[in-house]
Amino acid sequence: MIEPLLPRNSRGVPRVDDRRVIDGILRRFRTGSSWRDVPERYGPRTTLYNRFTRWRAAGVWDRLLEGHEPGL
């Protein structure tokens, strides 16, 4: 459902699965933990943090929470 709302650009490095990353980001905020305390099964903590901050700057989280596709 949310896949169309996520950025599709990649810099040539294989991406960590968006689903895992989103689960890790949500876990971090649900538990109130620091980025370093998110279990490795969600991906590297730097990936979680970087993707969260890039998506925040690009307005991805706002679109996800509103449920709008880009350009609509």
N, C-alpha and C positions, 0 to 999 in steps of 0.2 A: 504494500500500500504506500509506503513512504519512499520507495526507490526512485520514483520520478522526481521527487523533491530534493534528492541528494546530488551534489556535484559529480560529474562524470570524468573530469579531467584528471590525468595522472602524469607524473613526471618520468615515466620509464621504469621506475622501481615498482616491483609487484606490490600492490596495495594489500594491507591487512583487511580482511573481510569487514565491510561496513557494519554488518549485524553484530559481530563481536565487539567492534569499537563502540558502537552505540550502547550495547549492553554494559560495557566497562565504564563508560561515561555516566550512564544512569546509576550504576552501582556506586560510583564515587560520590555522587550527590545524595543518593538515598541514604548511604551510611555516614556521610559527613567525613569520610576519610580523606587523607591526602592522596595525591596522584601516585606516590610511590607505594602506597598500601593497597592499590588495586591489584588483585591477583593477575599473574602473568598470562593466564588462560585467555584474558581479554585482549592481549597484545601488549607490545612494549608501552610503558607508561609515557614515554616521549611521544609516541604515536597518538595515544589517547588525548594528551594535553594539546599537542599541535593541531590535531583535527578539530578538537573542541574550539580552540581559539580562532582558527581559520574560518570555521563554519559560523562562529559567532560574528566575526567581522563581515562575512559575506551575506549575513541575514538568513542563513539556512535554518537555524533554530527557530527564528520567528516564523518562517514559512511552515516548518513542521508543526509548530504549535497552532498555527492558524489553519493548516490543512490546505494551503493553496499551492498550485503548481506555478513554477516560474513563468512569468509573462501573462498570467491571468489576472 
